[in-house]
Amino acid sequence: MVIFHTDLDNTIIYSYKHDIGENKICSEIYQGREISFITKKTAELLKKVNEKVLLVPTTTRTLEQYNRIDLGFGVPKYALVCNGGVLLKNGIEDENWYKTSFEMVSDCQNQLDLAEKILEKDENRDFEIRNIRKLFVFTKSSEPILSVENLKKNLDADMVDVFNNGVKVYVVPKKLSKGVAVERFRNMLSPEIVAAAGDSEFDISMLNAADTAIAPKELYEMGVLGDKAVCFEDDGVFSDFVLEKVLEIGSMRAVVV
């Protein structure tokens, strides 16, 4: 069995702000607006990939945000949301997985509380502070780099990671990385091969936990990926490249779950 863990935003689906050409299909509607899209080629490839391998969306999105997405082939058998802290089986949350996730980060709750207090006083913050299921903290900032620097100065770097993705700012326990989630999932199903694809700092641990990783050139050139990483050279759309590579991996194996 091949398991394919994939990030969603900017790996499989793209915001309306991102130019992926005219041949695209809406994959997310929010408040009556079409806000995310996939290429038509990606839509076709997703169906083929889903037949060949066990496709597991692995995203920092909350359950509510994830449920807005339509990848065009029905509900995935498994999905990992909230940065891997929540496991869905056929769209239904696995309570034991979340319970374990919460226990794993229980010693970081004081750091998450402190992060909220720091952000409350951050003059650059321009969005509400959200504590996502007591797993991690999220907000937005008009000066995200400054907000991240301030958090890093005051939080324990051995306990939590602080990231920004554009204007979005996150404080995430190190034990809640996507890489940890991939290893937990591997232990649950014991696959032959684990493949992964992602485009951001959030995805580095997941990519390194996989047997084969697919990443854009920008992430590859940071030197943070292992020697099993496959680099996308910006020829076409990343999602199309990712799924073609996964099809190659899964072409000689069938899904057994």
N, C-alpha and C positions, 0 to 999 in steps of 0.2 A: 504494500500500500504506500502511496505517495500522499503526503499532506502538504498542502500549499497554503501558507499563512500570508495574507496580503493586507497591507494598509489600504485605506480607501481613498481619502482625499489626496489628489495630485499623484496618485498611483494608479487607481482604476477609474475614479470619477473626478470631474473637474468643475470648479465654480464657473458660473456664467462670465466671470471676469477673465477667464483663461481661454485663449484662442486655440481651439482644437479643430478648427475647420467647420465647414457647413454640414458635413455628413455626420450628424450627431443626434442623440436621442436623450430626452429628459430622463434623469434618474432620481431627481429629488424635487418635491414641491413643498414650499413652506409659506404659510399664510397666503395661499393662492398664487404664489409666484414660482416660476420654474427657476431654481437656483443652482442646480448641478446637472451635469451631462456626461454621457459616455459616447465615444465614437461608435458608429454603426459597426465598424470592424471589431471593436472591443465587445460589443453586444453579441456578435456571432461567436467570437472566440470564447467568451465566458461560458456559453452553453456547451461548447466542445470540451473546455477544461473541466467543467463540472461533471462531465461524463467520464473523464479519464482519471481524475484525482479527487481527493477530498479537499475542497476549497473552503478555507476558514477565514472569513473576514476578521481582521485583527486590528482594532481601531481604538483611538482615545475617545471617540465619540461616546456620549451617554447613550443609554438604551433608547430614550426618546428620540435623540438625533439619529441614531442608527435606524430606527424603525421607519424613518421618512424615506429611506433609500430603497429603490427598486432596481435590482441588477438584471432583471429580465428573465430569470430562470426559476422563480419561486423562492421560497424561504430556504436559505442554506441549512444543511443538517446541523452544523455547528457555527457559532460565531463567538468571538471574544471582544467585548466592548469595555468601556471604562479602563482603557490601557491594560486589558487582560484581567481586570479584577472581577469581571462578571462573565460567566459562560452561559450561552444560550444553546439549548438543544431543540431543534425544530422551532425556534422562536420563543421557547419557554425558558425562563431563568432557572439555572441549577442552583438551588439554595445552598447546597454543601460547598460548591465551588466558592460562592461569595463568602460564606462563613470562614472558609480557610483563608481567603484573601484578606478579610478584615483582621483575622488573628495575626496574619503575617505582618501587618502594618500597625498593630496595636501600640508598639513602642514608639511609633512616629507621631502619635496623635498630638503630643505637646508641640512638635515642630509645625504641624499643620495649623494648630491654634495660634501659634506665634506668627506664622505667615499671614494669617487673616488679620491679626492686629497690626502688623507692619503695613499691609496693603490698605487698611482702613485709613491710615495717615498719609498714604502715598498721593501726592497732589497730581501725579500724572495718570492715576487710575481714572478711567472714564467709563467703567462698567461695573455692575454689581460683582461682589465676591461670591463665588459658588464653591461650597465644599461638596464634592461629588461622592455621595454614598460613604462619607468618612474615609475615602480612599485617596483623594488628592484635591488640591485647591486650584481654582481657575479664575482668571479675570482678564480684562483687556486694559491696555495702557497706551496713552498717546506718545509715550517715550519708553517703549518696552525694554530697551537695552538698559536704561537707567533704573527701571523698576527691578529688572533681573539682578543688576549689580547690587542694589540695596538689599534685596532678599539674600543674596549670596553672602554678603558681609555679616548678616545677622542670624543665619541659619546654619545648622550643623551639616557640613558637606558630606560627612560620613553616613548621614541618615537619609537625606533627601537630595534630589536633583532639582535644579531650577532651570527652566527652559523658556524661550519665547519662540513662537512660530508666527511671524508677522507681528501683529499687535496683540496676539494672545499670549498670556503669561501663565505658566504652570509651575506648581510645586508638587513634586511626585516622590513618594518614598522609593528608595532604591530597590526595595524588595518587590515593588509593583511594576517593574519594567516589563515591556513586551517580551523580552528575552526570557524572563522567569516564566511568563505565561506559556511560551512555546515549549519550554522544558517540562512544565507540569502537564501540558497536553500530550507531549511525546510519551511521557511516562504512563499516561492513561490509555493510549492506543497502540503504542509500540510499532510505529511505522517503519518501513524499510528506508525511506528517504523523507526528509523534511526540507521543503523549499520555502523561500520567503522573498517578498518584494516590499520595498518601502522607499520613501524619498526624503525623510527628515531625520533630525537628531533623535526623535522619539523612536525611530525604527532601527537604530544602530544595534542595540542589544538583540533584537529579534533577528536581524540579518546575520549577526555573528553566532547566534544559537542554531541557525539552520545549516544543513549540509551543503545547500546551494543557495546563494543569495543574489538578487537582482536589484541593482541600484543605479540611479543616474550618475553621470560623470562628476557632478559637483560633490556628491557624497563620497564617491569612490576616491576622488583626489584628496580628500581630507586625511587619508591614510588610516582611517579608523576601522576598515573592514578587513576581514581575513582574506587569505589567498583563494578562497573558493567563490569570491564575489564575481559576478558578471556585470560589466559596465555598459550602460546605455550611452551612446555617443551623440545623442540629440538628433538622430536621423529619423524623423517621424514623430509619433506620439508615444510616450513612455508606456502607457497602458497596453498598446498593441504589441510592443516589443516584449513586455513582461509575459503576456499570455502566450505568445508564440514560443518563448523559451520554455514555459511550463508545459506546453503541449509536447515539446520535444522530450522533456523529462518523463512525462507520463505516458508517452506513446507505447511503451513496451510493458506497461504495468496496468492492472485494473484496480478499481476501488473495491476494497473489501472492508466493510465496517460492521 
